[in-house]
Amino acid sequence: QVQLVESGGGLVQPGGSLKLSCAASGIPFGIYVMGWYRQAPGKERELVASITRGNNMIYSDSVRGRFAIFRDDAKNTVSLQMDSLKPEDTAVYYCNANLAGPKSTRYNYWGQGTQVTVSS
């Protein structure tokens, strides 16, 4: 059974920091592209950051320079360090695992999400 379990969300003030973690099980973690997405009320889910097995990283323009994604294949985890948080970062953050290639739509998994709220 595939499971992606997020942790680390919470309430922080603008300018603060949070670190999100995602623990994966039931997949060959090392061959999957891992990513963090977020969805705010009334908005579409959007990619925040992703990281390939070769540690190639993609960041959305809105978070580049403030967030950092990291994977630890020995622990089957992917983390998102979020610094200089802004109110517009408020959203539910989801962990994603995707097998790149012809079967990418079939082998695509989501966590349940963790709430991040940035407010004074």
Protein Blocks (a to p, Z undefined) as FASTA:
>chain_A
ZZdddehiacddehiacddddddehiafklpccddddddehiacddfbdcdfkopacddf
klgojaccdddfknopacdddehiafklgccdddddddedjklmmmccddebjaddddZZ
